[in-house]
Amino acid sequence: MVISKYLADAEEEKAALKQWEAANKGKAPEEQEPAPMSVMRHYLPERYADAKTSGLSAEVKKGKNVIDFAMKVE
């Protein structure tokens, strides 16, 4: 059933968020582990959670790349 699948996914995302928060508690932002996508969905505006709707793109070249995106809160 679609509803039960959605609820199971939501519970998995909550568990992933708690696990990530616990692993990074007390760490400075630059010391934190990258958040998995399931956690990032909680912090990003919805349009940025999907590459098809984000409107963001960048060219990545060999070597060090620093890419800053101006993201708008809607």
C-alpha positions as CSV (number, residue, x, y, z in Angstrom):
1,M,0.0,0.0,0.0
2,V,1.4,3.4,-0.9
3,I,0.5,5.1,2.4
4,S,2.3,2.4,4.5
5,K,5.4,2.8,2.1
6,Y,5.4,6.5,2.7
7,L,5.2,6.1,6.4
8,A,8.0,3.6,6.4
9,D,10.1,6.0,4.4
10,A,9.3,8.9,6.8
11,E,10.4,6.7,9.7
12,E,13.7,5.8,8.0
13,E,14.3,9.5,7.3
14,K,13.7,10.4,10.9
15,A,16.0,7.7,12.1
16,A,18.7,8.9,9.6
17,L,18.3,12.4,10.9
18,K,18.7,11.4,14.5
19,Q,21.7,9.3,13.7
20,W,23.4,12.1,11.8
21,E,22.6,14.6,14.5
22,A,24.1,12.3,17.2
23,A,27.2,11.6,15.2
24,N,27.8,15.3,14.7
25,K,26.8,16.7,18.1
26,G,29.2,19.2,19.5
27,K,31.3,19.3,16.3
28,A,32.0,22.5,14.5
29,P,30.4,22.7,11.0
30,E,33.6,22.1,9.2
31,E,34.2,18.9,11.3
32,Q,30.8,17.4,10.7
33,E,30.2,14.4,8.5
34,P,28.3,15.2,5.3
35,A,24.6,14.7,5.7
36,P,22.9,11.9,3.7
37,M,20.4,13.1,1.1
38,S,17.5,11.9,3.2
39,V,18.7,14.3,5.9
40,M,19.3,17.2,3.6
41,R,15.7,17.1,2.3
42,H,14.7,18.4,5.7
43,Y,16.9,21.5,5.3
44,L,16.6,22.4,1.7
45,P,13.7,24.2,0.0
46,E,11.8,21.5,-1.9
47,R,12.8,22.8,-5.4
48,Y,16.5,22.1,-4.6
49,A,15.9,18.5,-3.5
50,D,15.6,17.5,-7.1
51,A,18.2,18.2,-9.8
52,K,15.4,18.5,-12.4
53,T,13.7,21.5,-10.6
54,S,16.7,23.1,-8.8
55,G,17.8,25.2,-11.7
56,L,21.4,24.8,-10.4
57,S,24.3,23.6,-12.5
58,A,28.1,23.9,-12.4
59,E,31.1,22.8,-14.4
60,V,33.5,20.7,-12.4
61,K,37.1,20.6,-13.6
62,K,40.0,18.5,-12.7
63,G,41.6,19.7,-9.4
64,K,40.1,21.7,-6.6
65,N,36.6,23.1,-7.2
66,V,34.8,25.6,-5.1
67,I,31.2,26.2,-6.2
68,D,28.9,28.5,-4.3
69,F,25.2,28.5,-5.2
70,A,22.9,31.4,-4.4
71,M,19.8,29.6,-3.2
72,K,16.5,31.4,-2.7
73,V,14.1,30.6,0.1
74,E,10.6,30.7,-1.2
